[in-house]
Amino acid sequence: MELNEYTEKPFVHFAEDWALLTAGVPGDFNSMTIAWGALGTMWGKPAAFLVVKPSRYTNEFLERHDEITLSWYDAKYKKALGIFGSKSGRDTDKVAETGFTPRAIEGAVTYEEAQETMVLRKMFMQQLDRSRFSPEILKWYAAGTKEEHAHILIIAEVLSHH
């Protein structure tokens, strides 16, 4: 499918289907489930807008590598996506625990089990500034909780869709 023809449930594809964000290259990568994100255009390129909490292990891979994939899965993999979303790669081998099969794709990493994969290249990464949020958004970042630190925004060019 051509990128300019992509129309897959734009307002619920992340929230309902979840995606695996995989940052890194074969031999040095980590994956996590995400439910927030968007697709659009930035700097004249098709782009994905992703957010990741600074405490997530995946951030270390996002800092080291520009290669990213987003992948979506059949509903039968929801439990595995829950493992990727709730456990840290710092102390768990999520690939072994889920039984997923990593696969190299255009210098990045996805999984054989994926129904759909987008290959991305990081263009921008910066932590969001809490002081710039409107009051109704601050509820997502309650002070004194583990959620208080604002997400890191990643803008990545969408290179291909499989």
Secondary structure, DSSP 4 states (H G I P E B T S, - for coil): --GGG--S-TTTTTTTT-EEEEEEETTEEEEEEE--EEEEEETTEEEEEEEE-TTSTHHHHHHH--EEEEEE--GGGHHHHHHHHHS-TTT--HHHHHT--EEEETTEEEETT-SEEEEEEEEEEEE--GGGS-TTTGGGG-TTSTT-SPPEEEEEEEEEE-
